[in-house]
Amino acid sequence: FEIACEAVKASPNMNPSEADKFLLLPEDGRHDQRIFNNLPHLADWKRPPPLSLDELPAIPEGFVGRHVMMYQCVTEILHHRLVAICGPSGYGKTAATIAIAHYLSERRVFRNGVLFVCNGHHNEPLSAADIVQGLACAMKLPADASERHVFDALHRRQSLVVIDSPDVQAWAVRTLLANLLGHAGDIKILFTAEQSLSENGPLFGVAEKVHEIKPLDRRSAARLLLRRSPRRVRPGELGCKSREALLDFLTNHASLCRIPGRIVEVALMLRSQDLRAVLNSRENRMSLESVRKTGLSGRNTKFRKNI
């Protein structure tokens, strides 16, 4: 109990006074006594199965500020068949999609689980052939499985197909997605892209629901910067007396960037510089200026092809 209270006090996301709200009852009592006397003794304890049985990428460390959007996307997925998370590179589309995939997989929402297709660490959009090969791999089909073979396998499944960054401007990709939804009636598709499919015309027989991802709110941006720092940032670097005061200072700092990808890049500079120097650095100012130039610093903006 005392260790837990100390952990709450040391948490960067909690006010230290929160630890004073916990009580171990009865006070001054013996806490090694059995509360329920009639419970049978367990001869063995079986470890429960993992929450997620699907092969999914790990949720990135420091995933913050996207939970409301995540639950909105989950609601759309439950009621529609094609959902897109759109926005510029670095805004955290992939991280949000991975978190959504884990959320639905752990709750067994889809009878046959979640199939995740991505391009590894490469930044190139997925072609139609890449998507077919990724689906074959996710379903443990032969690597050279044909498109028809993949369609037949999906036809018997009730699954969520997650596609990270398909080439939505390629006609072959649009045709593939339309055929997937048309031939496999029990699958749903969630994908990420810089623009939606419907910007190039609607898909036949399906409505695309689009979530345009925004920069982080200022509090979440400050948390992400501290979490992704390669070293522990001390409040005294900015003249603060506590971790909570440091978080407040960062939240209100004019130079704080709100793009997750840029925040992670700037955080790496904390390895050799103090926090004040990093906030005033040329790299951080360039990251902040890039948000202002795109006009995406929190407004509801339509994404065009040339973004």
N, C-alpha and C positions, 0 to 999 in steps of 0.2 A: 504493500500500500504506500509506504513512504517513497519507494523507488518510483512508483507511478506518479506521485505528486511532484517529485523532482523533475520527472520527464515533462510534465505539463508546464512547469515553470520555465524549463529550458527550450520549449518549443518556439520556433520563430514566428509561428502563426497564431499564438495564443497570448492573451494578456496574463502575466504571471499571477495576478490576483485570482484567476480562475481556479488555481490549485487549492485555494482556501475554501472553496465551495464543497469539497468532498469530505465526507465524514465516514469513519469506520465505527459502526455501531455494534453492540453498545460500547460507549466510551469506558475505558479502564476495565473492559471485560476480557475474558479468555476467548481468543479467536481460533483456537485449535480444536474446539469441540465440534462434534458432528451435529448438524442442524436437523437432518432427517434420519431417524434411527431405523426405519423399516426398509431402506434401500438395499437391494442385494449387492453382494460384492462382485466386482468384475474380475474374472480370471485373466482376461485378455482385452486389450483395446485395439480395435481395428481402425486404421487410419482411413478417414473418408476419402472418396474419390476427388480428384481436382475439380474445381468449379467449372472450368472450361475444358471440354474434351476435344476442341478443335485446335488445329495447328495455326495459331495466330501470332503475329509479331507482338513483342512486349510493348506495353504502353510506355511512351517516353517518360523519363524521369522529369518531375516538375510539371506534370500536366495540370494546369490551373486555368481558371477563368472561362472554361468552355462547357460547364455542366448544364447550364440552362439551355444552350443551343443543342447540346447532346440529347437532352430529354425531348426537345422539340423535334429533332430528327427521328428519334425512336418512335414518337407518336405518328409521324408521317409514314415511317416504314410499316407500322402496324396497319395503316389504313390505305396505303397506296403501294404500287409495284415498282416505281422508278423514282429514286430520290438522289439529288445531286447536291454536293457541297462545293461551292464555287468561290474563287477568290485568287488573288495574286500569289506567286510563289513566296514561301516563307511565313504565311499567315497561320500555319498550323492545321491545314486541311487533313493531312495524313494522320497526325496525332489524334485529331478528333474522330476520324473514321476508325482508327484502331480501338479507341476507347468505346465507341458505339458497338463495334464487333464483339468486344469482350463482354460488354453489358448484356447483349442479347444472347450470346453463347452461354454465359454462366447461368442464365435463367431458363435455358432450354426452350426459348420462344419458337425456334424452328426445329421440327422433328428430326431433320437430317443435318442440322448444324449450320455453321457459317463457313463459306468458302472464300478465302482471301487471295486475291491475285494482285501482285505488285511487280515492279521492275527492279527489285533489290535496291542497291544504292545508286542506280543510274537515274539520271534526270529526264531521259527521253520518254515521251508519251508512249503508251502501249499500243502496238498495232493489233489488228484483228487476229493475226497468227499468234502474237504474244498472249493474247487473252485466251485463245483456245488451248494453247500449251499450258498456261497457268491453271486453267480449270482442270485439264487432264491430270496435272501433277497433284492438285488439291484433292481430287477424287481417287487418287492412286491408280489411274489408268496408265497404259503404256505411254511413254514420252512422245511417240509418233502417232498417237490416236488422232483420227480424222475428226473434222467438225461434226459429221453425222454421228460418230461414236460418242462424242461429248454430249451432243443434243439428246441422244437416246438415254444416256446415263442421267442427265438432268431431268428428263421427262418423268422419272420415277422418284424424284426427290422433292422434299418440301424444305427449301434452303434459302438463306440470304447469300447472294453473290456480291462480294465487295471488290470493286475494281479501282485500284489507286492510279489515277492519272491516265485514262485511255485517251487516245488521239480523237477527240470528239469531232474534229473537222474532217477526218477521213471518212469517205463514204462507206468503205468496207467495215469500219467500226460501227457506224450508225446502223448499217444493215445487219451486222452480227447481233447487236443489242436488241433490235426489233425482232429478229428471228428467235433469239433466246426467250424473250417474253412471250412470243407467239406460240412456240412449240412446247415450252415447259410452263404450264399454267400455274404451278405451285411455287415458283421461285420469285424472289424479289431482288432488285438490283439497287445497290448504293454505290455511287462512284464520286471521285473527286476530279476536278478540272478547273482551269482558269476561266472557262466560260461554259454555259449550259448547252446541252444538246439542242434545245428548242430555239436557240439563237440562229441556227441554220435551218429552221423548219421543224415542225412537230413530227414525232414518231407515230406511225399509224397504230391506232387502237390503244394508246397508253398516254396518260397524263404525267408529265415530268414535274415533280415538286422540287423547287430550288431553294437552298439556303445559302445566302451570300455571307461568307465569314468576314467578320470585322476585326480590327485591331483589338487587343486585350484592353479591358478597363485598367485604369492606372494602378489600382491596388494589386491586381493580378500580375501586371507587368513588373511591379516592384518585387513581388514574391518570387517570380520566375528568375529575375536577375540574381537574387540571393541564393536560390536553390541551385542554380547552374554554375555558381562560382566555384572554381577549383580549390578554393581555400575558404576558411571561415572568415566572413567579413565582420569586423568588430565595430560596434556602434561609435566608438571614439574616433573613427576615421572621418566622420562627419560632425563631430562634436556632440553626439547623442549619448544619453545616459543609459538607454535600454534598447533591447532588440525591437520592441514595439515602437519606440520613438524613432528608431532608424527606418522602420517600415513606413511610418507616417511621413518622414522627411522625403524619402524616395518617391512616395505616392504623389507628393505635391511639387516635386522637382520639375522645372520647366524642360530640362534636357532629357527626361526619361522617354526612351523609345518604347512603343507599344506593339511592335511586330515581333512575334515569338522567335522567328529565325534570326533576326538581327540581334535580339536580346541575348541569345545563346552565343553569337559571335562576339558581342561586346563583353560578355561575362568572362570569356577566356582571357581577356586582357587583365583581369584581376589577379592572375597568377603572378605578375611582376609589378603591378601598379596598385596604388591605393584607390579607394572608391571615388574620391573627389576627382582625381586625375582622369579616371575612366569616364566619368560623367561629362567632363569638360573636354574630352579628347575629340580630335577631328573625326574619327571613325563613328563615334556616337552621334555627333552633330549631323554627319552625312546620313546616318540611318533615320534620324528624326526628320531631316529635310525631305528624304525620299517619300515619307508618308504624306507630308504636306503637299508635295507636288502631284501625287496621284489623286489627291482630293478624297482619300478614303479614311480619314482620321476620325471615323465614327459616323459619318453620314450614310444614309441608305442610298447606295450608288449602283446603277446598272453597269455591268461589265461589258465592254465592247470587245470585238475581235482582236484589236491591236494592243490590248493590255498584256 
